[in-house]
Amino acid sequence: MSLPNRHPVDELADLRKQNRQTAQRIEELRELIISGACGLVGDEHTATLKVRTGQRVNIRELQRAFGAKAVAPFVREHRATHVIIQEFEND
């Protein structure tokens, strides 16, 4: 819920801070569950552990091995716009 006079930049910074705190707690709980330090059955929920494996391609190594020109037709560029928030320094 946003405050009516809260600037969107400030609100975004607040939400990101909340998300960092939430993400940190999520990671702590995940590690606790995965380590086996607690059971997988809670009072209201049950956890199931699944391990997935995958593969990733290192484009730089492909380019080094085969040349950038040979690899270029298979490379798709990704573009994203990031909003960087910086807190004002108090003097």
C-alpha positions in Angstrom: 0.0 0.0 0.0 1.5 3.3 -1.0 1.2 6.6 0.8 -0.6 9.2 -1.3 2.2 11.8 -1.0 5.1 9.3 -1.3 7.2 9.9 -4.4 7.4 6.8 -6.6 11.2 6.8 -6.4 11.1 6.7 -2.6 8.3 4.1 -2.6 10.4 1.9 -5.0 13.4 2.2 -2.7 11.2 1.2 0.3 9.8 -1.8 -1.5 13.2 -2.9 -2.7 14.4 -2.8 1.0 11.5 -4.9 2.0 12.2 -7.3 -0.8 15.9 -7.7 0.3 14.8 -8.4 3.8 12.2 -10.9 2.7 14.7 -12.6 0.3 17.2 -12.9 3.1 14.7 -14.6 5.3 13.6 -16.9 2.5 17.2 -18.0 1.9 17.7 -18.6 5.6 14.5 -20.8 5.8 15.5 -22.6 2.5 18.9 -23.5 3.9 17.4 -24.7 7.2 14.9 -27.0 5.3 17.5 -28.3 2.8 20.0 -29.0 5.5 17.6 -31.4 7.2 17.8 -29.3 10.5 14.0 -29.4 10.6 11.3 -31.7 9.2 9.5 -31.2 6.0 6.0 -31.2 7.5 4.8 -28.0 9.3 1.5 -27.3 11.0 -0.1 -26.1 7.7 2.3 -27.0 4.9 4.5 -29.8 3.6 7.8 -29.2 1.8 9.1 -31.4 -1.0 12.8 -31.2 -2.1 13.5 -31.5 -5.8 16.9 -31.3 -7.3 17.1 -30.0 -10.9 20.2 -29.8 -13.0 20.7 -27.8 -16.1 23.2 -26.5 -18.6 24.3 -23.0 -19.6 26.4 -21.9 -22.5 29.4 -19.7 -22.0 29.2 -17.4 -25.0 32.7 -16.0 -24.5 34.3 -19.4 -24.4 32.3 -20.4 -27.6 33.6 -17.3 -29.3 37.1 -18.0 -28.2 36.9 -21.6 -29.4 35.1 -21.0 -32.7 35.3 -17.3 -33.4 32.8 -14.6 -32.8 31.6 -14.7 -36.5 30.7 -18.4 -36.3 28.8 -18.0 -33.0 27.0 -14.7 -34.0 24.0 -16.3 -35.8 23.1 -18.2 -32.6 23.4 -15.3 -30.2 20.3 -13.4 -29.2 20.8 -10.0 -27.5 18.8 -9.3 -24.4 18.1 -5.7 -23.3 16.8 -4.5 -20.0 16.2 -1.1 -18.4 17.2 -0.9 -14.8 16.1 1.7 -12.3 18.9 2.5 -9.9 17.9 4.1 -6.6 20.3 6.0 -4.4 19.5 7.5 -1.0 20.3 11.1 -0.4 23.2 11.7 1.9 22.3 13.7 5.0 24.6 16.6 5.7 
